[in-house]
Amino acid sequence: MGSRVAVAAYTHTPMPVPFTKLQALGNHFALVYSPEARPFDPGVLAPALCRHHFAVGADGLLVTSPSDVADVRMRYYDPDGSEDMCGNGLRCVARWAFERGVAPAEMRVETLSGVRECTVLGPEEVRAEMGAPILDTERLPALASADRLLDHPV
């Protein structure tokens, strides 16, 4: 988990944005710690950093900051700049927060989908409580003829 510095060239004046590159189960992330008001727009920074072969190359941007309701706050941005939730990103944030002394091994992480409990079990093992899976097609962004998406052909 080496730290690097990306140059945010999407602004009128390039500014250094320190980041850490992380991976979990094949997903790669750029993590930016923002302890105060962000001097950058994560929805713009994500596409700039995530481009494979032309930038850092990542499946998404993780932005961490202090939280009023948990040990740390996590925001995840897809490579197109849209905000979302990512379980593997959550696990990376938990390990990063523990290793940097931001949170204890058993922690609470504020996410877009609520506060999640995570436990760092070892250097390569992090447990994250993701909640119950949503299978109801009315609550999923999918078109399907079934009431539930379970063993549905693709």
BELTAQUI-V60629 format. One record per backbone hydrogen bond with DSSP energy under -0.5 kcal/mol. CO is the residue of the C=O (numbers start at 0). NH is the residue of the N-H. If there is no record, write none. Layout:
[[CO NH] [CO NH]]
This chain:
[[1 20] [3 18] [5 7] [5 16] [6 8] [7 10] [7 14] [11 13] [14 7] [16 5] [18 3] [19 30] [21 28] [23 26] [26 23] [27 58] [27 59] [28 21] [28 30] [29 61] [30 19] [31 33] [31 63] [39 41] [40 43] [40 44] [41 45] [43 47] [44 48] [45 49] [46 50] [48 56] [49 57] [50 53] [50 54] [58 78] [59 29] [60 62] [60 76] [61 31] [61 63] [62 74] [63 33] [64 72] [71 109] [72 64] [74 62] [75 83] [76 60] [77 80] [81 77] [83 75] [85 89] [86 90] [87 91] [88 92] [89 93] [90 94] [91 95] [92 96] [93 97] [94 98] [95 99] [96 101] [96 102] [97 100] [104 106] [104 119] [106 117] [107 70] [107 71] [108 115] [109 73] [110 113] [113 110] [115 108] [116 128] [117 106] [118 120] [118 126] [121 124] [124 120] [124 121] [126 118] [127 129] [132 134] [134 148] [135 138] [136 139] [139 141] [141 143] [146 136] [147 149]]
